[in-house]
Amino acid sequence: MADTARVVKPTARLSLESHRMYVALDYVTLVGITAHIGFVPLFWWMGVPWLAGFNVLSVGAWVTARYVNRRGKLDLAVVLVKLEVAAHATIAVSLLGWDSGFHFYLWPLIPFAGLNDRISPKVVFIEVVALFILYSVLYWFTREIRFVGPSQDVTRAIPFMNVGVVFTAMGMLAVYFRLATATTERRLKLLASTDELTGLTNRRRMLEHIREELVRMKRSGKPAALVMADIDHFKQVNDRHGHQAGDVVLIGVSDELRERLRSQDFISRWGGEEFLFLLPETEVQGALVAAEKLRAAVGDSVIEFNGKELKVNMTFGVAPLDPAVGIDESISRADNALYEGKKAGRNRVTLWQPAPT
């Protein structure tokens, strides 16, 4: 019942917002490493060995940025990328001239700054102004330097090559930031519908499932049942072993219940130690059988905590999902059946019975 998505995973835990930047950085650094490895023989062939040597250092900077990004140190990775790009563009344009096109590498820093939600809009504005100043200074002092490559074809090709690399980097930055954003949105949606501790559907999402089932019932005429369940004497677990033990019990019970359900059934943590089940296309007699199997499975299971074996039981209340009375009353009936089971001694399954008239 849970949504899953395949994502690039860092070795450090990141917030959902940071994860978008992490994914974009991961792929952009790959482009940077590849491009600068290619620059080393290119500059050597062009007769600029000093610039070829600088690109060896640039490769090291990009590799380091990729490494620290995967370690979860996004801020450091961003700083390394920005410094390397600015330094590389400045040195290359100063040596080869404006017409060489190496100033184009300053362009991706603008969306790079804007997409980084780890910095404030004020800092983004300052960075963009600083880039404009650097861009203007480079143009002013290098516009008279004539760029001449090893041949006329190379002289014409180098600026287009630089534009191609820049377009590739900006395209990858946009695409992977978009993919990471979509992944983040899916994860946020999943978190909004899931209980954080147990991983079960939460109360709000279960109500949505019940509403959807009512629509199907009216269309198909097939029945459905609700089951309310509660862990017996749960307070004693917390009192005797602590709240951490209580959390372990909740997780263990949730896993046991989830594994015993059909693929079309729904289970939610309704609140505290209470669970609500929705069993589509199920008569109450079938729901009684299913609840009894769940009760026996939980009673037979053993939950380990700090070297201790904890055992718990559950009480279940079963009621039909009745479109004639609506969601609230149907849930109330299952809850009343649970209450009757508690009064009768717990660790049992009880069917809701209408009050005599």
CORPEJO-V598479 format. One record per helix or strand of 3 or more residues. SS is the DSSP state (H for helix, E for strand). FROM is the first residue (numbers start at 1). LEN is the number of residues. If there is no record, write none. Layout:
# CORPEJO-V598479
((SS;FROM;LEN) (SS;FROM;LEN))
This chain:
# CORPEJO-V598479
((H;16;30) (H;49;22) (H;74;23) (H;98;3) (H;102;5) (H;108;7) (H;121;22) (H;152;41) (H;203;18) (E;224;8) (H;234;8) (H;243;18) (E;266;6) (E;274;7) (H;284;17) (E;303;3) (E;308;3) (E;314;7) (H;326;18) (E;349;3))
